[in-house]
Amino acid sequence: MKSSNDLHASLRAIDHKGYPAYKSLAGSYQFENFILCIDHVQGDPFASPSSLHIEVLHSYAKFPEEYYVNQNYRIALQDHLIRLFAAKFEAYQFKVKGSGKSGLMSITRCGQEVLERSACQITNDRIIVRFHVGFPAFGRTISAGELEKILFDFLPDCIEHTFFYQNINQQKVKQALFLYDDQEALRRILKQEKLAAFVADEAVLPRKSGVSDLPMKNSVPFSSPTSMRRTYILPHKGALTGMAIPVGITLIVGGGYHGKSTLLEALQTGVYNHIAGDGREYVITDNTAVKLRAEDGRGIRNVDISMFIKDLPNKKDTTAFSTPDASGSTSQAAGVIESLEAGSRLFLIDEDTSATNFMLRDDFMQEVINREKEPITPFLERARDLYEKAGVSTILVAGSSGAFFYIADQILQMDNYLPVDITEKVKTLCLKHKAPRTQAPGFQIPDFHRTLPPFRREASDMSRRGGRGNRSQHEHMKVKVFGKDSFSLDKEMIDLRYVEQLADSEQTCALAYLLRYALEQSEANLTVQETVEHLIDLFTDKGWTPFCSSYVPCGLARPRVQEIYACLNRFRG
């Protein structure tokens, strides 16, 4: 390994040369109390900035050992350090002169959720932090003196006041770690108490705006109905009181703009832990929960949707249903089955984003259109069996039909953003009305033996190169990410717009790397379930490294198992 003095000498040697000379700096350098690694150098000052990482040994950082040995503490500490480092970078952003991205210093911009990210990894012996720097130049002429300011002045100051325990606010570190640990304790309580979700009293559920995930100021704090109010003791916070939603079928009703969808959205993000001040710190949902919706136009491949749809007029086989252009009902039916395959124990559904003919058929319509002429068995008639025979609960927002009252175990009315338990009242009213059909025969969970479609690499490669040659065995498919909503592998687009529980574009980027690995490296004929299990085991054992090429980039966040399945299911191949 070279020394920091060697880096000084190299900078002086390339000053005022053409920009490509910066590439000679790639490598590792030992500074006094950290290692600096230059992983990738940008091609010119207007290109994506250079990728660097630092390594700080625990013998220098001196964080308490339990902070990185305990898994919950380690994940929370990684997140906290990224946020601290990002704040320090802001003070030095573009403080040097130059063209294009000269002087840019950036790291992951974290949202409200606490996620495992490639930007910071804490191992048994060190802290590894990945970030970007725009190497300075005037035009395309190297400005080594300006880069020297970044690497020898700005960066060491940021490191010293972020990764050395004695120099940071230790109380805030402890609070961040304890909060995450309490949230995980509450998740264990959900399983022990057979709960689908928990919403703490005084939680702030509304968000600032449609484009901001920050809490809305002056909003109505959450208050649980007495009948569902429970108090649990957490390791650090102590007693916590709120609304406990049992497993089963829970219906959320109420007038427009009274908070039905706001509650459901809080529950769908409750699969993640949140930072202090978010307002939803103690909104905790079963972490396998999946938000289901209609998704017109998505591709479906070999999914057994016969539980919901069969006997199609065109005789198409619905036990291995495939289409490049799904309807609302077939896409939602496929979503249910794919989520079962992914191991989900809770469905979150909003009637507003569902296919009406998939959700229910009223008695009058069944009189007009004979049941034998209707290939769809609605969700209304499967929800009970999904819970009682498959152990999958449902939380459903309904506003236009009373049919769901007959299958609900709990019914909540949202009134001015506050929940009221109206279960007994509604069940009494149900006795005065004719009950709709709420259960259909023939319930059976399908066997999950689907495999990934073969990806024709040679054909894709020849198309990209105009028919000349084949892909080198060492050449990866090219990844391009388009925010949170989609990514491409070579020319194949994967649309994730309606995978609503993706919290961060860095999760989308990670999905691209995981899918690329599955297509290029996984063994042939593995089922989708075996493929996902292999990816998870590999990540648990070796982290991000197997999924990347020459180096691990900053900008990846770990997705849930359910989102990995969703990604594989939307790959058309």
FENSULJO-V86221 format. One record per backbone hydrogen bond with DSSP energy under -1.0 kcal/mol. CO is the residue of the C=O (numbers start at 1). NH is the residue of the N-H. E is the energy in kcal/mol with one decimal. If there is no record, write none. Layout:
CO;NH;E / CO;NH;E
This chain:
2;30;-2.6 / 3;7;-1.4 / 4;8;-2.1 / 5;9;-2.4 / 6;10;-2.5 / 7;11;-2.4 / 8;12;-2.2 / 9;13;-2.0 / 10;14;-1.5 / 14;17;-2.2 / 17;142;-3.0 / 18;21;-2.1 / 19;22;-2.3 / 20;23;-1.7 / 21;24;-1.6 / 22;25;-2.3 / 23;26;-1.4 / 27;38;-3.0 / 28;2;-1.4 / 29;36;-2.9 / 30;4;-1.6 / 34;31;-2.7 / 35;55;-2.0 / 36;29;-2.9 / 37;53;-2.4 / 38;27;-1.6 / 40;51;-2.0 / 44;47;-1.7 / 45;101;-3.5 / 50;133;-2.0 / 51;39;-1.6 / 51;40;-1.9 / 52;131;-2.6 / 53;37;-3.1 / 54;129;-2.4 / 55;35;-2.4 / 56;127;-2.6 / 57;60;-1.7 / 57;61;-2.5 / 58;62;-2.5 / 61;165;-2.4 / 64;67;-1.8 / 65;68;-1.6 / 65;69;-1.6 / 66;70;-1.6 / 70;74;-2.6 / 71;75;-2.4 / 72;76;-2.1 / 73;77;-2.8 / 74;78;-2.6 / 75;79;-1.9 / 76;80;-2.4 / 77;81;-2.6 / 78;82;-2.0 / 79;83;-1.9 / 80;84;-2.1 / 81;85;-2.8 / 82;86;-2.5 / 83;87;-1.9 / 84;88;-2.0 / 85;89;-2.3 / 86;90;-1.5 / 89;92;-1.6 / 92;95;-1.6 / 99;102;-2.1 / 101;104;-2.3 / 103;94;-1.9 / 104;134;-2.5 / 106;132;-3.2 / 112;275;-2.1 / 116;558;-3.1 / 119;130;-2.5 / 121;128;-3.1 / 125;58;-2.1 / 126;123;-2.6 / 127;56;-2.5 / 128;121;-2.6 / 129;54;-2.4 / 131;52;-2.5 / 132;106;-2.3 / 133;50;-1.9 / 134;103;-2.5 / 136;143;-1.7 / 137;99;-3.4 / 138;141;-1.6 / 140;19;-1.9 / 141;138;-2.3 / 142;16;-1.6 / 143;147;-1.5 / 144;148;-2.4 / 145;149;-1.4 / 146;150;-1.4 / 147;151;-2.8 / 148;152;-2.4 / 149;153;-1.6 / 149;154;-2.6 / 150;155;-3.2 / 153;157;-1.5 / 154;158;-2.1 / 155;159;-2.6 / 156;160;-2.6 / 157;161;-1.6 / 159;162;-1.6 / 159;163;-2.7 / 164;167;-2.6 / 165;168;-1.2 / 168;170;-1.1 / 169;173;-1.6 / 170;174;-2.2 / 171;175;-2.3 / 172;176;-2.2 / 173;177;-2.2 / 174;178;-2.8 / 175;179;-2.3 / 176;180;-1.8 / 177;181;-2.2 / 178;182;-2.4 / 179;183;-2.4 / 180;184;-2.2 / 181;185;-1.9 / 182;186;-2.3 / 183;187;-1.6 / 184;188;-1.7 / 185;189;-1.8 / 186;190;-1.9 / 187;191;-1.4 / 188;192;-2.3 / 189;193;-3.0 / 190;195;-2.9 / 194;247;-2.0 / 196;286;-2.5 / 197;245;-2.7 / 198;284;-2.4 / 199;243;-3.1 / 200;203;-1.5 / 203;222;-2.7 / 206;216;-2.1 / 209;212;-1.0 / 212;209;-1.2 / 214;208;-3.3 / 222;202;-3.4 / 225;228;-1.5 / 226;229;-1.1 / 228;244;-2.6 / 230;242;-2.2 / 232;240;-2.6 / 238;234;-3.2 / 240;232;-2.7 / 241;201;-2.5 / 242;230;-2.7 / 243;199;-2.2 / 245;196;-3.2 / 245;197;-1.5 / 248;394;-2.3 / 249;409;-3.3 / 249;410;-1.8 / 250;396;-2.9 / 251;412;-3.3 / 252;398;-2.2 / 253;414;-3.0 / 255;258;-1.2 / 258;417;-2.2 / 259;263;-2.0 / 260;264;-2.1 / 261;265;-2.9 / 262;266;-1.9 / 263;267;-2.1 / 264;268;-2.5 / 265;269;-1.5 / 269;272;-1.9 / 270;285;-2.0 / 273;114;-2.6 / 275;278;-1.6 / 279;204;-1.8 / 280;283;-1.9 / 282;200;-1.1 / 284;198;-2.4 / 286;289;-2.1 / 290;348;-2.6 / 295;298;-1.8 / 298;326;-2.5 / 300;323;-2.3 / 303;305;-1.2 / 303;321;-2.5 / 305;308;-1.9 / 305;309;-3.1 / 308;377;-4.0 / 312;315;-2.4 / 318;305;-2.0 / 321;303;-2.3 / 323;300;-3.1 / 326;297;-3.5 / 327;331;-2.2 / 328;332;-1.8 / 329;333;-2.3 / 330;334;-2.4 / 331;335;-2.0 / 332;336;-1.8 / 333;337;-1.9 / 334;338;-3.0 / 335;339;-1.9 / 336;340;-2.0 / 337;341;-2.2 / 338;342;-1.5 / 339;344;-2.4 / 340;343;-1.4 / 345;393;-2.6 / 346;290;-2.4 / 347;395;-2.7 / 348;292;-2.5 / 349;397;-2.8 / 350;353;-1.6 / 351;354;-1.4 / 353;294;-2.6 / 355;358;-1.0 / 355;359;-1.7 / 356;360;-2.1 / 358;379;-3.0 / 359;380;-2.0 / 362;366;-1.9 / 363;367;-1.7 / 364;368;-2.1 / 365;369;-3.3 / 370;373;-1.9 / 371;374;-1.5 / 375;310;-1.7 / 378;381;-1.4 / 379;382;-1.9 / 379;383;-2.2 / 381;440;-1.7 / 382;386;-2.6 / 383;387;-1.6 / 384;388;-2.9 / 385;389;-2.8 / 386;392;-2.6 / 387;391;-1.2 / 393;347;-2.5 / 394;250;-3.0 / 395;349;-2.4 / 396;252;-3.1 / 397;351;-2.5 / 402;405;-1.3 / 403;406;-1.3 / 404;407;-1.3 / 410;251;-3.0 / 411;422;-2.1 / 412;253;-3.3 / 413;420;-2.1 / 415;418;-1.2 / 418;415;-3.1 / 420;413;-3.0 / 422;426;-2.5 / 423;427;-2.6 / 424;428;-1.9 / 425;429;-1.7 / 426;430;-2.4 / 429;432;-1.6 / 430;433;-1.4 / 450;528;-2.7 / 455;457;-1.9 / 456;460;-2.5 / 457;461;-2.9 / 458;462;-2.8 / 459;463;-2.2 / 460;464;-1.9 / 461;465;-2.0 / 462;467;-5.0 / 472;475;-1.6 / 478;490;-2.9 / 480;488;-2.7 / 485;496;-3.3 / 486;482;-2.8 / 487;494;-3.0 / 488;480;-2.0 / 489;492;-2.7 / 492;489;-2.4 / 494;487;-1.6 / 496;499;-1.7 / 498;500;-1.5 / 499;502;-1.6 / 504;507;-1.3 / 504;508;-1.2 / 505;509;-2.2 / 506;510;-2.0 / 506;557;-1.7 / 507;511;-2.4 / 508;512;-1.8 / 509;513;-1.7 / 510;514;-2.5 / 511;515;-2.8 / 512;516;-2.3 / 513;517;-2.3 / 514;518;-2.5 / 515;519;-2.4 / 516;520;-2.5 / 517;521;-3.4 / 517;522;-1.1 / 523;526;-1.1 / 527;531;-2.5 / 528;532;-2.4 / 529;533;-2.4 / 530;534;-2.2 / 531;535;-2.2 / 532;536;-2.6 / 533;537;-2.6 / 534;538;-2.4 / 535;539;-2.3 / 536;540;-2.6 / 537;541;-2.0 / 538;542;-3.0 / 539;543;-2.5 / 544;547;-1.5 / 545;548;-1.3 / 556;118;-2.7 / 560;564;-1.6 / 561;565;-2.2 / 562;566;-2.1 / 563;567;-2.1 / 564;568;-2.4 / 565;569;-2.7 / 568;571;-1.1
